[in-house]
Amino acid sequence: MKEAGWLLPGLEVKRWFALIFLGSLLITIGLMIFFNLRPVYFIMEFIRKIALVVPTDILAVVITIFGASLFFKGWQKTNISMLDTHNGREKETLLENLYRRRKLNRGPKIVAIGGGTGLSMLLKGIKRITNNITAVVTVGDDGGSSGRLREEMGVLPPGDIRNCIAALADNEDLITKLFQYRFNTGEGLKGHSFGNLFLTALCSITGDMVRAVKESSNVLSIRGRVLPSTLDNMKLAAEYEDGTIVHGESAIPEEHKKIKRLFTEPEHCKALEDVIEAIKDADLIILGPGSLYTSVIPNLLIKEISEEVIKSNAKKIYVCNIMTQPGETDNYAVSDHINALYKHAGSDKLIDAVLVNNVLPKNMADKYEKCGQMPVILDRYNIHVDIVEKKLIEESKEGLVRHSSNRVARAIYYWFRKSSKKNNK
């Protein structure tokens, strides 16, 4: 019986049922007193006559069940009518939505730090575990649509922020698809996504990117929130082992040289205050996956962020890339990724664990070898944090190597629960 679902634990509605019932009872008693209790006499007399034919116990149970059914049905239909859940967009029942929301609202407070497609992939899985998500997004992008808008409109690059908002959207409905729509033709429009233009317009209207992101998030009813790591006009630069320096995120991989260090221009960017508060309040902090030098490390170059992550008591895990990235991490093993994080954060207390993939497709696509991508080797003897090994890739007949958002999220959450229980013993 579907109506019984309203009595499930955790919905926080049984208390209101009791309150409604008590109020109804008091109203009934008040009316009876007002009418000199005569209705009580008639009702009891009627029940007495029925009780002469039907056993009292059975009569009491039947009346109680019938009354409760009418009460719950009336309460449910009233709420459905008020909330208009049959408007075409809502495909799941009010009960399922309420139960899911209550459960997810009690989930751990998670801060995910990164950028690019890696962060948006992670968020799609994490939003099934908790609603308490803060995505901290790098703002160093200077290529494609984001780069053009940054150069022409003077706004923070909206691309990675847009992808994260879409990833956290409650449903992959028409509005989300519209947000991700990219124009293929049109002078001045070609190459731009609707979401980037929307965020840029909102930024001009509201005055800053944070408010623009908040309003966009409300439109898409996202779970959690998305924050830029800084509001400063941060640009990336890299110094290579041979001493050469290249400016601009999109130009960094093009040199195909070993990176010595990454730095920002201006050198000291101020972290967004909401980001710092989220890190302080976090139960779990996740770094990566994503491009090591152009998505993950840029956030750590903001000194306030790296310092807060280092001293945080939250559980901290780095999701290592499955494949090397040409121009950034050629020939890198897992320990090289970790050491690069330590070097730029200024501490080896940055993470508690690293999550690595331990399964590759037997028919791995030839395109990886052609473009110089190789599987990241797990050199466990050079690693001094917990190593979490799981199958993290999606199934692919074509031999493609891509993270599965659900598998990554489940692996992280399992480690988080296990390590938290260990500390509580």
C-alpha positions in Angstrom: 0.0 0.0 0.0 1.6 3.2 -1.2 0.0 5.4 1.5 1.9 3.4 4.1 5.2 4.7 2.6 4.5 8.0 4.4 5.2 6.3 7.7 8.8 5.4 6.6 11.5 6.5 9.1 13.4 9.7 8.2 10.7 11.5 6.2 10.0 13.8 9.2 6.2 13.8 8.5 4.8 11.5 11.2 5.2 14.3 13.7 3.0 16.5 11.5 0.5 13.7 11.1 0.2 13.5 14.9 -0.2 17.3 15.1 -2.9 17.4 12.5 -4.7 14.5 14.2 -4.5 16.2 17.6 -5.8 19.5 16.1 -8.6 17.7 14.3 -9.6 15.9 17.6 -9.6 19.2 19.6 -11.7 20.9 16.9 -14.2 18.0 17.1 -14.4 18.1 20.9 -14.8 21.8 20.8 -17.7 21.6 18.3 -19.3 18.9 20.4 -19.1 21.0 23.5 -20.6 23.9 21.5 -23.6 21.8 20.6 -24.1 20.6 24.2 -22.5 17.2 23.6 -25.6 15.9 21.9 -23.6 14.6 18.9 -21.6 12.5 21.3 -24.8 10.8 22.5 -26.1 10.1 19.0 -22.7 8.7 17.8 -22.3 6.5 20.9 -25.9 5.3 20.6 -25.3 4.4 16.9 -22.0 2.6 17.7 -23.8 0.7 20.6 -26.4 -0.6 18.3 -23.8 -1.8 15.7 -21.8 -3.4 18.5 -24.8 -5.6 19.4 -24.3 -7.2 15.9 -20.6 -6.9 15.3 -17.9 -7.8 17.9 -16.5 -4.7 19.6 -12.8 -5.5 18.8 -13.5 -5.9 15.1 -15.7 -2.8 15.0 -12.9 -0.7 16.7 -10.2 -1.9 14.3 -12.4 -1.3 11.2 -13.3 2.2 12.2 -9.7 3.1 13.1 -8.3 1.7 9.8 -11.0 3.4 7.8 -10.5 6.7 9.5 -6.7 6.6 9.2 -7.0 5.7 5.5 -9.2 8.7 4.9 -6.9 10.9 6.9 -3.7 9.9 5.1 -5.3 9.9 1.7 -6.7 13.4 2.2 -3.4 14.7 3.5 -1.5 13.2 0.5 -3.9 14.5 -2.1 -3.8 17.9 -0.5 -0.1 18.1 -0.7 0.1 16.8 -4.3 -2.5 19.4 -5.4 -0.7 22.2 -3.7 2.7 21.2 -5.1 1.4 20.3 -8.5 3.6 17.3 -9.0 1.7 16.1 -12.1 2.9 19.0 -14.3 4.9 16.8 -16.7 8.4 17.6 -15.3 8.0 15.5 -12.1 8.3 11.9 -13.1 8.8 10.5 -9.6 6.3 10.5 -6.7 6.3 13.1 -4.1 7.1 10.4 -1.5 10.2 9.2 -3.4 11.5 12.8 -3.8 10.9 13.6 -0.1 12.6 10.4 1.1 15.6 10.9 -1.2 15.9 14.6 -0.2 15.8 13.8 3.5 18.3 11.0 3.2 20.7 13.1 1.1 20.4 16.1 3.3 21.9 14.0 6.1 24.9 12.9 4.0 28.5 14.0 4.6 29.7 17.5 3.9 31.9 17.0 0.8 34.2 19.5 -0.8 35.4 18.6 -4.3 38.3 20.6 -5.7 39.4 20.5 -9.3 38.1 21.6 -12.7 37.6 20.4 -16.3 35.6 17.2 -17.2 37.1 15.3 -14.2 35.3 17.4 -11.6 32.0 17.3 -13.4 32.3 13.5 -13.8 32.9 13.2 -10.0 29.9 15.4 -9.1 27.5 13.3 -11.1 28.3 10.4 -8.8 28.7 12.3 -5.5 25.2 13.9 -5.8 23.7 10.4 -5.3 25.4 10.2 -1.9 24.8 13.6 -0.4 23.2 17.0 -1.0 25.9 18.7 1.0 28.4 19.3 -1.8 30.6 22.2 -2.5 32.5 22.1 -5.8 35.5 24.4 -5.9 36.3 25.2 -9.5 39.6 26.6 -11.0 39.3 29.8 -13.0 42.5 29.6 -15.0 40.9 28.5 -18.3 41.7 30.7 -21.2 40.8 28.6 -24.2 37.7 28.0 -26.3 34.4 29.7 -25.5 35.5 30.5 -21.9 38.7 32.2 -23.2 36.9 34.3 -25.7 34.3 35.5 -23.1 37.1 36.1 -20.6 39.0 38.2 -23.1 36.0 40.1 -24.6 33.8 40.5 -21.6 36.2 40.6 -18.7 34.4 37.8 -16.8 35.8 34.7 -15.0 35.9 31.7 -17.4 32.4 30.2 -17.1 33.0 26.8 -18.9 34.1 24.6 -16.0 31.6 26.3 -13.7 28.8 25.6 -16.2 29.8 21.9 -16.5 29.7 21.5 -12.7 26.3 23.2 -12.4 24.9 20.9 -15.1 26.5 17.8 -13.4 24.7 18.7 -10.1 21.3 19.4 -11.7 18.6 17.3 -10.2 17.4 16.0 -13.5 18.9 15.8 -17.0 15.8 17.6 -18.4 15.3 20.1 -21.2 16.7 23.0 -19.2 19.9 21.2 -18.4 20.3 20.2 -22.1 19.7 23.9 -23.0 22.4 25.0 -20.6 24.9 22.7 -22.2 23.8 23.5 -25.8 26.7 24.7 -28.0 26.2 26.8 -31.1 27.7 25.3 -34.3 26.9 28.2 -36.6 26.4 31.9 -36.4 28.8 34.8 -36.6 30.1 35.5 -33.1 28.0 32.6 -31.6 29.8 29.6 -33.1 31.7 27.7 -30.5 29.9 29.3 -27.5 27.6 27.3 -25.3 24.3 28.7 -24.1 25.3 28.2 -20.5 28.5 30.2 -20.9 26.5 33.1 -22.4 23.8 32.8 -19.8 26.4 33.0 -16.9 28.2 35.9 -18.6 24.9 37.8 -18.9 23.9 37.1 -15.3 27.4 38.2 -14.2 26.8 41.5 -15.8 23.3 41.8 -14.3 24.2 40.7 -10.8 27.6 42.3 -10.6 29.8 39.2 -9.9 30.2 35.6 -10.9 29.3 34.1 -7.4 25.7 35.6 -7.6 25.5 34.6 -11.2 26.3 31.0 -10.4 23.9 31.0 -7.5 21.0 32.2 -9.7 21.9 29.7 -12.4 22.0 27.0 -9.8 18.5 27.9 -8.6 17.2 27.7 -12.2 18.5 24.1 -12.5 17.6 23.1 -8.9 21.1 21.7 -8.3 22.1 19.6 -5.3 24.9 21.4 -3.5 26.7 24.5 -4.7 29.4 25.5 -7.2 32.0 28.1 -6.2 35.0 29.6 -8.1 38.2 29.3 -6.2 38.8 33.0 -6.5 37.3 36.1 -8.0 40.7 37.5 -9.0 41.6 37.5 -12.7 43.9 34.5 -12.2 46.1 33.4 -15.1 48.4 30.4 -15.1 52.1 30.2 -16.1 54.5 27.3 -16.1 58.3 27.1 -15.8 59.9 24.0 -17.4 63.0 22.1 -16.5 65.0 23.9 -19.2 64.1 27.3 -17.7 61.6 28.4 -20.3 58.3 30.0 -19.1 55.0 29.8 -20.9 51.9 31.9 -20.0 48.3 30.8 -20.3 46.6 27.5 -19.4 45.9 26.4 -23.0 49.6 26.9 -24.0 51.1 24.9 -21.1 50.6 21.4 -22.6 51.7 22.5 -26.0 55.4 22.8 -25.1 55.7 19.0 -24.4 58.4 19.6 -21.8 58.7 18.5 -18.2 57.1 21.0 -15.9 59.2 22.3 -13.1 56.6 24.5 -11.4 53.3 26.1 -11.9 52.5 29.6 -10.7 49.7 32.2 -11.0 49.6 35.8 -12.3 49.0 37.7 -10.1 51.1 35.7 -7.7 48.8 36.1 -4.6 45.2 35.4 -5.5 42.6 35.7 -2.7 40.4 32.7 -2.0 36.7 33.1 -2.0 35.5 33.3 1.7 32.7 30.7 1.1 35.3 28.3 -0.2 37.4 28.6 3.0 34.3 28.1 5.2 33.3 25.1 3.2 36.7 23.5 3.7 36.7 24.2 7.4 33.2 22.6 7.7 34.0 19.6 5.5 33.8 15.9 6.5 35.5 14.8 3.3 37.7 16.7 0.8 38.3 15.3 -2.7 41.1 16.4 -5.1 40.8 15.4 -8.7 40.5 13.7 -11.0 41.4 15.9 -13.9 44.4 17.5 -15.6 47.1 17.7 -12.9 48.7 21.0 -13.8 45.7 22.8 -15.3 42.7 21.7 -13.3 43.8 20.4 -9.8 47.0 22.2 -8.8 45.8 25.7 -9.8 43.4 25.7 -6.9 46.2 24.8 -4.5 48.3 27.7 -5.7 45.8 29.9 -3.8 47.6 29.8 -0.5 44.5 30.1 1.7 43.0 27.1 0.1 46.0 24.8 0.3 46.6 25.9 3.9 43.0 25.1 4.9 43.1 21.7 3.2 46.4 20.8 4.9 45.2 21.6 8.4 41.7 20.3 7.9 40.6 17.3 10.1 38.4 16.1 7.3 39.2 12.9 5.4 41.2 13.8 2.3 41.6 11.7 -0.8 43.2 12.3 -4.3 41.6 10.6 -7.3 44.5 9.9 -9.6 44.1 10.0 -13.4 44.0 6.6 -15.2 46.1 7.7 -18.1 49.0 10.1 -18.5 48.3 13.4 -20.2 50.6 14.5 -23.1 52.4 17.7 -22.4 51.6 17.6 -18.6 52.3 14.2 -17.1 54.2 12.2 -19.6 55.7 9.1 -18.0 54.2 10.0 -14.6 53.5 7.3 -12.1 51.0 7.7 -9.2 53.7 8.9 -6.9 54.7 11.6 -9.4 51.2 13.0 -9.3 51.2 13.0 -5.5 54.6 14.6 -5.3 53.5 17.4 -7.7 50.5 18.1 -5.4 52.8 18.2 -2.3 55.3 20.4 -4.0 52.8 23.1 -5.0 50.8 22.9 -1.8 53.9 23.1 0.3 53.2 20.1 2.5 53.1 16.3 2.4 50.1 16.4 4.8 47.7 17.3 1.9 46.0 13.9 1.6 45.3 10.8 3.5 44.7 8.4 0.6 44.9 8.1 -3.2 42.3 6.3 -5.3 43.6 4.4 -8.3 42.1 2.4 -11.0 43.2 -1.3 -11.2 41.4 -2.6 -14.3 42.0 -1.6 -17.9 40.1 -2.8 -21.0 41.8 -5.7 -22.8 41.1 -4.1 -26.2 42.3 -0.6 -25.2 41.9 1.8 -28.1 44.9 2.4 -30.3 44.3 6.2 -30.2 45.9 6.4 -26.7 49.3 5.1 -27.9 49.1 7.2 -31.0 48.8 10.4 -29.0 51.3 9.4 -26.3 48.9 8.5 -23.5 49.9 5.6 -21.3 48.3 4.0 -18.2 49.5 5.6 -14.9 51.7 3.0 -13.1 51.0 2.4 -9.5 54.4 2.5 -7.8 53.2 1.6 -4.4 56.6 1.5 -2.7 57.0 5.2 -3.3 53.6 6.1 -1.8 53.2 6.8 1.9 49.4 7.3 2.1 46.6 4.8 2.0 46.2 3.3 -1.5 42.6 2.5 -2.5 42.5 0.3 -5.6 39.2 -0.2 -7.4 37.8 -0.7 -10.9 36.9 2.9 -11.8 36.3 2.7 -15.5 33.1 2.5 -17.5 32.4 -0.6 -19.6 33.4 0.1 -23.2 33.3 -2.1 -26.3 35.5 0.4 -28.1 38.2 0.1 -25.5 37.9 3.6 -24.2 39.3 4.5 -20.8 36.8 6.8 -19.0 36.0 7.2 -15.3 32.6 5.9 -14.2 31.1 8.5 -12.0 29.1 5.9 -9.9 32.1 3.7 -9.4 34.4 6.5 -8.4 31.8 7.9 -6.0 31.1 4.5 -4.4 34.8 3.8 -4.0 35.4 7.2 -2.3 32.4 6.8 0.0 33.3 3.3 1.0 36.8 4.4 1.9 35.4 7.4 3.8 33.0 5.3 5.9 35.6 2.6 6.6 38.3 5.1 7.6 35.8 7.1 9.7 34.8 4.0 11.6 38.4 3.0 12.2 39.1 6.4 13.8 36.1 6.1 16.0 37.2 2.9 17.6 
